[in-house]
Amino acid sequence: MASTPEEDSDDDIDGLSEEAGSGPERPESEQECAVSLGVVEIGDQELAEVFAHGELDGEAGVQSERQVLIAHVSADQIIMTPVVAASYRDDFLGPKYRQIRRIRIPGEWEVPKDVYGFDELLEQLPIGFSRHARRGLGLRFEHRLIIEAIEEATDATELLLVEGDAAFISGDTFTLGLRRFERARKALDQIGRRSQRRALEDRRMLAHNEVVHPADAERFPQQERQPQPGEIYKLVQLSLREPTRSQNDRSAATDLVRRDVPQIARENPRALLELRSEIERVTLAQLIERFDENLRRDPDERIWQRFFEEHPFVLAMAFPYPVLLVRGQAHVGGVTMDGRGESIADFLFRQRLTGGVALVEIKTTRTRLRQTNPFRGNVYAAHTELCAAISQVLDQRSELTMNFHARARSPGMEDAHVGHVQCLVIVGRDPDSADKRRSLDLFRHATKDVAVVTFDELLEKLRGIHQLMSPLGAEARGAIRPESADGKAGAVPPAPDAPLAPTAPTE
């Protein structure tokens, strides 16, 4: 069916003819109304008008005859304005739907000459449409939910049916593809049949339990409805379309999988591994979302300290070797005679294989990395806040080295040594210009004893791992940078070789 531009000619159509054919066809039941059809000419084209007739109660109980245009047919489209056909209803001959007033179907149509010809034309419409004009036109009752869904979600007043799978709204018109309409109609029918079968089974079971079972409980045990093979699968498939599952639903699904783990492992071990991977992937996605939210909120150092204590593997990714968190807020020395001046490192790590220790100092995203103005040419000097953070972690390293003999007996420090203490500072955001990024790289490559890593770079590490865990991760190993926390996208600034060598998190 080819769609043609809609012409706003309703007023003209309503006044084209005073007559509606040779007289209305009488209704066969109180569910139907009288209808008539008249043919008029507009220019060199014929137009069929279909009217609904009925008597309405007026003032003082006086009945008046009413005639309502419910459809007109031209060679290139059918336009229906469905009405309530049941004469006993208060809204008799009023709009059938709350909001949708017109249904328009473009195509190549033969203009009918009478009501019988119009009903034959209705037979050509998709299944789901009323086949008789005296029923008021529109969709059959069991398929009204298609209209109601559109009314619930949009302000559309017209439904336009076209070829294909379209589904979009433009102005007051909701355009729906016929293939999509047919799929929805079939699905509604299937649900209806399934519900009828289930209701019949439930009624039979209730009759047995209430009548036969009490007569002899041993001979006639109580019946319970058992799920059919594949029923849980269908239920899950349906539930995927509606994510509002209760906590009890999720708990039941979790318990079911947990009980069936041995059988799943035998029948489909790959699915079990995929489930584990999916759980890990979703968990990582939630962690990324929380990290990203922290970047937007710009919290103080205390919030970041707690975040990394809960997720130490995020910090572990900044090292080129596998590490183990010994403790957060580690006292590394520096106490004076009066008990003051204790030096406390935010995090103390130990290398898993060699025993070397590492100190991590956490600052905030507000900590400035470069001076505002260039020092010379396009070179920006390091900001005093960054230099202070580096000096702080170097002082902690000095205290730990001098007091290591006392600290080596602490839990987690077995086989640890301070032959070389790696220092790491998590600080600030990525610079906002190429010159500042270059200046930052020049500076941190020169600070060989302290690695400087921004919060943005840690977030990109997480996103990179999440991408590799995705179904297409093996094919997407290119340097694809997701959108950053501030909504901007671009290349990841180069990081120091040592602290940011690719490594999977181990903790």
N, C-alpha and C positions, 0 to 999 in steps of 0.2 A: 504494500500500500504506500503510495507516494504522498508525502505530507505537503500541503499547500499553505501559504500564509493565511492566517485567520483574518477575516474582514469583520469589523464591528458593525454588523447589520441587523442586530437583534430587534431594534425598534422598528425597522422597515419590515422585517419578517412578520412581527406580531400584527402589523396592520395591512398585510398584503391582501387578505381575503376575509370577507365577512361570513362566507359559508365554509363549512367543513365537510364537503362531500355531500353525499345523498342522505346523510343521516347517520347517527352514531350506532355502532355495533353494541348491542346490549350485553351487560355482564352476565356471566354464568353462575357467579357466587358472590357472597358479600366481601370476598377477598379481592374482587375485581371491580373495575369501573368501566363505564361505556367509553368507547373510543370511536373516532372518525378520522377520515383522511381526505384532504383536498389537494389538488394539484394546481399550481399557478405558474405563470411564466414570468421570468425576470430577464428582459432582453431576449436573447435567443435560447435561453436555458430554462428547463423545467425544474421546479422545486416542489417536493411533496411535503405537506404539513400534516402532522399527526396531533390530534387534540384528544384530551381526556375530558369527560363530561360527568357532572354529578350535581345533585341537589344539596345545597348547604342551608343549615338553619340560620336564619337572620334574626332581626329584632322582633320581639313579640311572637316568636315561634313561626314566623313566615318563612317558608322555604323559597330559595331562589336558585335558578339554574346557573351553573358556572361552567365555563369552557376554558381549559388551560392548554397551552401549547406544550407538548412533551417531546417532540422531535421534529426535525426537518431533514430531508434527504436531498442531496444534489448529486450530480454525477461524480463529484470528487470527494465528498465527505458525508458522514452521518454525525449529526449533533443531537444528543439526547439531554433532556432536562428531567431526570427521574422524579416522580411524585409518589405520594402514598395513595395506593389504589383502594384500600379497605374503607368502605363507606362508614363503618361503625366507629372509626377512630376520629378523635377531635381534630387531628391535623389532616383530615381527608383532603386530597388534591394539593396538599402543601409539599414542600421539598422533602424528598425521601431521606436525604443526608443532611447532617448538621451544617456542613460547610461546603462540600463539593456540590456545585449547582449544575455543571455541564460535564458531559463525557463526549469527547470528540474523537472520531476515528476516521482519518483520511484513507482514501482508496479509490478504486474504480467501482462505482455502484450503479445499478440500474434503478432509476427512479420508479417507485411503485405507483400503481394507479388506484389501489384500494387498500383497506386494512389487511386483507388476506395476503396481498402481495408484500405488504410491509412485514407481516409475520414471517413470510418466507425469507425475506431479506435478513431478518434477525437470526435465522438458522445459520447464516454464514458467519456470524460473529463468533469469537472465541468461546469455547466452553466456559461456563461460569456466568454468562449473561442471560438475562431473562429472555425467553423465546416468544412472549406474547405481549403486545402493547397494552392489553387491558390489565396487566399486572403492574403497570406503572413504570416499566423499563428499569434499567440499571443492572446491578449484579444480583445473582441469586442470594438468598438470605445467608446461606452457609459460607459465602465468599465475601460478605460485607466487610470482614476484617481488613481486607486490602484497602478499601476506602477509609475505614476508621484509622488505620495506621497512618495514612497520608494526612488525614485531618488532625490526628494527635500530634504529629511532628512538624507540620507546616501550616502556612496560612493560605494554601492554594484553594482556589474555588473552581478550577477546571482540571479535569484529567484528560490528557492527550495520549492516545495509544498509537505507537509507531512500530515499525519493524525493528527487530534486533533486541539488544539487552539494555537499552538506555534506562537510566533512572536519574533524573535531575529536575530541579525546579528553576523556573525562569519567570519572574514576576508572579502572577497569580496562577500560572499553569504548571502542573506537575506532569512531566513527560515520562512515560513508562513503556519500555519495550515489550512487544508481545511475547517474546520467548521468556522474558523474566516474569511476566504476568502468568504465563502457563506453568512455569516452575512453582510459583507461589500457590497457584490454584491446586495443582496436584498435591503439593505438600499438605495443604489444608485438608484435602479429601482423605489423604492417608492417615492423618492424625485423627480425623473424625471416625474412620472405620476402626482404627486401633482402639479408640476410646470405647466404641460400641462393643467390641469383642471383650474388652477388659471388664466393662460394666456387666455383661452377661455372665462372665465367669464369676465375678464377685457376688452376683445375686444368687447363682446356683450354690456357691460355697456357703453363703449366709443361710440359705434355706436348709442345707444339710446340717450345719452346726446348730441351728435353732430348733430344728424339728426332729431329725433322725438321731443325731448324736446323743441327746438326753435320754433316748429310749434304751440305748445300750452302748455305754461309752467304750467298752472293750471291743465290741464288734464293729462299731462305727466311730472310730477316733475322729477327733476334730480336724477339719481340713485347714490348711494354711496355704496361702498363695505363694508359689515358688516362682522366682524369676526364670524365664525361658532362656535357653542358650542364645546369646547375642543380645539379650535385652539390656544388660548393663552397658554393653558397647553402644547401643543406640541411645541409651539415656545419657551417656557421657558425650556422645556426638551432639545431642540436642543441647546439653548444658554448656557446651563450648560456645554456643551462640548467645548465651545469657550468663555473663560472669557473676551475677549476684547469687552466689552460693553461700549458704550459711556456714558457720564454723562447724556445726555438727556434720554437714555434708563433707567438708574437707577432712575432718577427723575420721569419718567413716571410710573415705577413700584411702586415707593414709593407713588405717588399720588393715584394710583389705589387701593392699599391696604388701604390707609387712608380713601378713600371714601367708601370702602366696609367694614370697621371695624364693624359697627353695624350688618350687615348681616352675616359676618363671625362669630361674637360672638354668634349669634342665631344658625347658622347652624353647626359650628364647633368650640366651645369655646376652646377645647383642643389645636387645631392648633394655635389659637391666643396666648394662654399661651406659647406654644412651641416657637412661633415666638419671643415673648418677651424674653424668656430665651435664645434663640439663639443670639439675639441682645446683651444681657448682656454678654453672653459668648464670643462673638467676640470682644466686647469692652474690656473685661478683657484680652483677648489674645493679643490685640494690646498694652495694658498697660504693660503686661509682656515683650513683645518684646522690648518696649521702655526702660524699666527698665534694661533688659539684655544688651541692646546696651550701656546704660550709664555705666554699669559695665565694659564693654570692653573698652570704651573710657576713663574711669577714670577721670571724669571732676572735677572741683574745687567745693568748698562748695556752691558757688552761684548757680550753675546749679542744684544741689540737692535741694537747698532751693526752687527754682522755681518749680521743679518737685513735691515736696510734697505739695506745696501750691495749685497746680492744682489738686492733687489727695490726699487729706488729709486722706481718708479712709485707705490708705496704712499704715500710721503711727498709725491709730486707731486700726489696727490689732495687734499691739504690746502690747495692754493693755488687761487685763483679764475682763474688764467691758466696757459697752458702754460709749463712750466719744463724746464730741462735740468740734470742733475746735473753740476757741474764736478768735484767730488771730495769724498770723505769725509776726515775728519780734516784739514781745511784749516788751514794756518798763516796766521793773519791779522795777526800782528804782536805787539808788546809785549815784544820781546827787550831785556833790559837790557845794560849794557856788559859784564857778565861772562857773557853768553850765556844767562841764565836768564829765566824769566817769560814764555816764549812763550805767546801766546793761541791756542788751537786750537779751531776750530769743528767740531762733529760732522759737519755737512754744509754745503756751499756750493752753491747753485743759481743759475742765471742764467735770466732770463725769455727765452723764445725770440724774441719779437717785438721787444721794446723794449730788451733788454740789461740791465735792472735786476737787481741781485743780491739774494739772500735767504740768511739764515743759519738753520739749524735746530739746535736743541739737544735732545738726547735724554736723558731721565731714565728712571726705571724705574716699574713699576706700583706700587711701594711708596711712591713719593714722595707725601707728604700734601698735599692741596690746601686744606683748610679746617681751622680749629681745631676741637678736639673739642667744646668748649662754645660756645654762642652768645655773641656779643659784646654784643648788645643785642636784646631781644625774640627774634625768629626769624632774626636776621642773624648769619651766621658769618663771622668775619674770615679773610682769606687766611693760610695757614700760612707760617711762615718758610721752609720748604723750597721752596715755590712761588715766594716772593719772591726767594729766592737764585738760582733757575734763571733768572728774568726778569732779574735784575741781571747774571748771567753772560753772557747773550746780548747784552744792551745794551753791556756792556764789549767784547765781541767786535766788535760793530758799530762802536764808537768806534775800536778799533784798526785795523779794516779800512779805515775812512774815512781815517784819518791816514796809513796806509801803502799806500794803493791804487795810487799811482804805481808802486811796485815790484812789486805783485802783478798789475797789469794786463797784464804781459808773460807771465804764466803760460798754459799751454795751456788752451783753453776759455774764456778771458776776453776774447777778441776782441770788440770793440764793446760791452764791458760798461761800466757806470757805477755810481756810488754816489750818484746824485741822491737816491734814497730806498731805503734798505736795509730790506727786509721781514724781520722776525724772527718765528720760530715756535718754540714750545716744545711738545714731545710729552711728556706727563707724566701719571702717575697713572691712576686708574680713575674711572668715573662716581660721583658722590656717591650715598650710599645713602638719601637722603631728599629730599623736594620742597624743603624749606627750604634745604638745603645746595646743591641744584642751582640754585636761584634765586640764592643768594648767590654761587655761582661765576660765573653769568652776569653779575650786576651788576659783579663785579670785572673779568672779562676784557673786557667791553665798554668798560670805562673805561681799560684799558691799550691805547690805540689803536696804539702802536708795536710791541707784541708780541702775537701771537695765541697763545692757549693752547688746545691740543687734547688730549683724553684718548686713551688707547690704545683704549678702547671705541668712541669715535667713528670712529677710523680703521677698526676692524674692521667697523663698520656700513656705512661707505663701500664696503668690499669686498663685503659681502653684498648691498648694493643693486645694484652693478654685476652681480654674479653672477645676481641675480634678473632683471635686464633682459636678460641673455644667455640665459635659459632659454626654452624654446619658448613659454611663456605670458607672457613678460616684457612684451610690448607691451600685454597686457591687465591686467597686474598692477603698474601704476605707482603704486598707492596706497602709503601709508606703512605697509608691513607690516614689523614688526620681528621678525626671527628670534630664537630663543632665545639669550640671552647666554651668555658663557663660564661663568658661575656657575650656569647652569640656570634663571635667572629671566627673565621676559619682561616688557616694559613699553614705554612710550613712549620714544623717543629724546630725551634732553635737548637743548634748543635750543643751537645752537652759534653762535659769532661769525659775522656776516654775511660778512666779508671772507675769512677763510681757509677757510671750509667751503662756499662757493658751489659748486653742483653742477658738476662738470667731469669728463670722462672722462680716465683716466690716459693720458699721452703717452709715458711711458718705461717 
